[in-house]
Amino acid sequence: MTPSEQWLDWLKVERNRSDNTISTYARTMKTLGDHPEQMTREDVEQWWRERAEGSVSTRNNELSAVRGFFRWLARFEHRGDDPTIRLDLLTRPRRVSRFVGRDDLALLLGVLPADLRRAVALGAYAGLRVSEAASLHWRDVEHESRRIIVKGKGDNDRRIGLSATLLDLLLPEGNGYVVTARAETMSAHTLQQRVNAAIKTAGVDATFHKLRHRYGFKSAEAGIKPTAIANAMGHASLQTTMGYIAAADTDLDLIAEAVTR
């Protein structure tokens, strides 16, 4: 077993990281080449420069994975230095949260195949991340209490409301995973690629994650308290939730009206 495979195994067994996290980290490790444990500081910095075309979010996730690998090497005395020491996470530009509009959502729900329609519904009407949608099983859907039990980041469970609209879009119920309607699921990476490609083909300027933005924005617009939104969306920090509160600021409507008088 290579050092990178040992690290991934350690993350799974000792740190209880999800299968989705493990597969994401494994893809990142492949970008480092055959023997990442032997990379020098110059090698790692060259790798970082070559990743410059990626988005801020993707590059930060990749750097976090690589940092974790080299810190694991140091912790278990496989090497004594950290070649990522001069690399910093990128600053995320402040952006207004954008989401899928009502008409675009209706279009998607009308034209997508059944499995992708169910995935889109879970993003828009339950606020699920793509990994959460991919792993949702029918045993986690409680009809009587109208709740969905979601296994989120860090293997933490949370309960969210199940509306009649969402349930109608998910039915008929099966014995397997909700999206695939069978005993086998698909990876979050595959689901995201398929959904995003289908959204683009439908002529909608959006991604799966913007469906989740819709859930957050609409919740904030309805006046739901930030802590409740954070709990429903599985936010580790209330600061993330406040982005939706700012985007849905109803005082902006009052200002717009006031300045025209």
N, C-alpha and C positions, 0 to 999 in steps of 0.2 A: 504494500500500500504506500503510495507516494505521500510526502508531507501534506500536500494540499488535500488529498483524500482523507488523511488522518484528521486534519483540521475540520473538514466538513462533517466527518463522523462524530467528532467531539462536540460540534455545535448541535447535532441532532440528539445525541445521547445525553450529554452533560448539561447542555443549555436549553434543551427542549425546543429548538427552533423548528418552525413549520417546514413542511416539504417544499412549499413555494419559496421560502427564504433560501433553503438549501439549494434548490435548482437555480435560483437567481445568482447566488454566490458562485455556484459551479460554472455558470456561463461567464461570469466576470473573470474567474481564475484562468479560463481558457484563453482569454485575451493577453495573458502575461507570458504565454509560451510554455515550453515543456518542463522547465525546471525553475519555477518562480522562487523557490527557496534559495536559489543561488544568485538572484539578481542583486546587483550593486545599487547604490543610491542613484548613480547616473542612469542605470537601466530603467529604474522605476520612474525617474523624472522624464525620461524619453517616452516611456509608455503613457504617462500623463499628458504630455504634449500631443501625442498621437490620438488621444481621445477628445481633442478639442472640438470636434464637430458635433458631439452629443449635446443634449439639453443639460441645463444646470442640474436638474433633478437626477437625471441618469448618471451624470459624472460624479455627483456627490455620493450617490448610492454605490457606485463602483469604487470610489476612493475609500468609503467606509468599510467595504468588504476587504479591500487590499490591506488597509490599516489593521483590521482585525486579524488577518492571516499572519502578518509580520509580528504583531504583538503576541500572538499565540506561540510563534516560533521562539520569541525571546523568553516568554513565560516558562516554556518547557525546555529551555536551554539548548535549542537547536541552532541558535545564532545569538550574538550579543548586541547587535545594533538594530535600529529601526530605519530602513532606507526611505521611509515615507516622511521623515521628520521635517523636511522643508516644504512639504505640500500642505496646502490649506484648502478646506472646503470653500466652494464658491459662494459668494453672496447671492441670495435669490432676489431678483428684482421684485419690487412690490407691484402686484398686479390686482386689478379689480376682478373678483370672481365672476367668471362667465359660465352660463349654463345652457342646457338645451331648452329651447322655447316650447310652448304648448303645441303649436302647429307641427314643428319638426318632430316632436315626440310622437304625436299621432301618426305622422307619416311613417316613422320607423316601426311602430307597433303594427302598422298595417301591411308593410312590405317584407319585413324580415322573416326568415324561416323560423319555425317554432322554437328551436333551442336558443337562437339569438334573441328572439322576441322575449323569451323568459328572462334571459340575462339582462336585457335592456330594462325590463320592468323592475327587476331587483335593484338595479342601479338608481332608477328614477324614483321609485315608490318606496324603497326600503333604505336607500343610501348606502348600499353595499359596495365595498371595494371589489375589483374584478376577482381577486383571489378568494374573497368571501363568497361571491356568487358561484364561482366554480366548485367550491367545496360544500355548498349547502345541500344537505340531504333531506328527504321528505320527513325523516324521523324528527328533524329539528323544527318542523312546522306544526304548531299547536292550534288546531282548528277551534277548539272550545274556548281557549283563552285569547284567541286572535293574537298570538305572539309568534315571533320567529326567534330561535336561539342561534346566534351568530358566533362563530369562532373567529375572533379577530387577531390583530397583531399581538405578538407575545403569547399566543395560545390562550388569550383571555376571552371568556364568553361574555356576551351581552344579550339582552332581550330587547326587541323592537316591535312596534305595532304592526299588525297585518291588516290592511284595509280590505274591504270587499272587492274593490277595483283590482288590487294586486292579486288577490286569491283567484279571481276570475281569469286573470292573464296567465297564472301558473298552472291551473287545472288542465287536464285531468291529473289527479294524484297518482304517483307510481310508487314502486318499492325501492327506488334508487335515488340518484341525485336529481335535484330539481331541474337544472338546466338541460342536462342530456336526456333525462327521462329514462335512464337505464342504470344498471349496476356500476358501470364504469363512468368516471368523470373525465374531463379534459383538463390539462394544466392551465393555470392562470395565464401563462404566456400565450398559449395557443388561443384561448378564449379572447384575450385582449386583441390579438392580431386579427382574428376573425370578425369580431364586433367592429373594430375600428375600420377595417376594410369595407365591411357591409355598410357602415354609416356613410363613408365616403362615396361608395357606389350609389347610394340613395340620394346623393347631392346635398347632404347635411354637413355643415362645417362644425364638427364636434368630435369628441372622443368619448370612450366609456367613462372616463373620470368626470367629464362635464355633466353626466347624468347624476353622479353623486353631488356635484355642485348644485344641481337643481333642487335636490332634496334638502340640502342645507339652506339654500336661499329661501325656498318656500316656507320652511320651518321658521326662519327668522322673520320673514315677511308677515307671518301669521301671529307674531308676537310671543312665540314660545320662548321661555327663559333659556339663556345661553347654556346653563348647566345641563338642562334636559336635552338640548340639541347635542351637546358634547357627548353625553352618555349614549344617545341613540346612534351617533356616528362613530363612536369608539375613538374619540380624540384624546390623546394623552395630555394635551395642553389646551387650556381654555382659550389661549391666544389664537389657536387655529380656528376655533369656532367664531371668534370675534370678527374674523374676516367676512363671514356671512352676515353677521349683524351689521357691519359697516356697509356692505353692498346693498342690504335691504332697508337702509335707514329711511324710515317714513318721514322724517323731518325734512328730507330733501324735497319731497312733494310740497310740503308747506312753504318752503323757501321759494320753489319754482312759482307757486301761485302768488306769493306775497310780492315778488319783484315785478309782477305784471300789473299790479294795481296802481 
